[in-house]
Amino acid sequence: MTPPTPPAADPARELTESFRLLAEQIARVIVGQNEVVEQLLMALFSRGHVLLVGVPGLAKTLLVSTVSKLLRLSFKRVQFTPDLMPADITGTDILQDDPETGRRRFVFLPGPVFAHMVLADEINRTPPKTQAALLEAMQEHHVTAGGSAYPLPEPFFVLATQNPIEQEGTYPLPEAQLDRFMFNVVVGYPNRDEEIEIMKRTTSSGRAELEPILDGERILRLQEVVRQVVVAEHVFSYAADLVRATRPREPAAPKFIPELVSWGAGPRACQYLILGGKARALLRGRLHVTTEDVRAVAAPVLRHRLVTTFHADAEGVTTDDIIAKLLQAVPLPQEEAAARVKWA
């Protein structure tokens, strides 16, 4: 069967249609998790990496492998363990005989990071040195070995998973390394109807057949389209105000922030709020970003960039709780507030 091909005349419409087709195909394998799927695809089209946090058995790995099949991209899965070394991920130089000269020479053997999509399963189960090797590749899009730099394939997309409840024998990612991820996506439990549907699908002999939709070249083109979406000045201002409000020493920060947050988000949060807002706007068929787009991506962008205080931890206040309070406390720009009043 010929795979569905979105119309190419209008790049913005092509991205919107591609998202619809991808969501339809993913739904043939993954039951529910619509918000998780949307955030994952938004990060993909924004050139961002994603950290998926959820208990075992919620189809995190299945979701990633399903997306890779739909995108005609090379895919590698790395199961992170305490004995994993950096060279096991990035690759290493090996000594080989040169048949032409008869001499021995070092040849670089690429590791699993040399793929378009890399699934880092349980990234917090490997030591910091190995985590840093992957995270350096995420940032620089190349690997250095033996004094030479080897570029990674484009597009390059890392999805890492973490189990939030089992922390014994793990190596939590430092805040500086968490900051490399565009989104921290929480994968929750399915509802009752979804759980029944999961049982029906996984205990029968039928299997969904997936049809590839996009290739690497078209993804790169659509990633450029996302960056061309128009952002008004007041939306930039709102994103900056939201991020700056997370910093305890900022004069304009709400009163509850110094009590609950020890360190706030950095400038990279501003960048990802805007990029996520651009992707969300296009997925909804719009060519401009609104403050509602920024607010919609605030939780996945900010939840791993806030360091809570001892008081917040003792009271059971999570970063999601703080973000919800922030969205209520930070006022909308005058332009947006006036428009809402007008159309109310």
Summary of the structure (lengths in Angstrom):
residues: 344
radius of gyration: 21.7
end to end distance: 48.6
largest distance: 80.5
contacts: 1063
relative contact order: 0.14
helix: 47%
strand: 16%
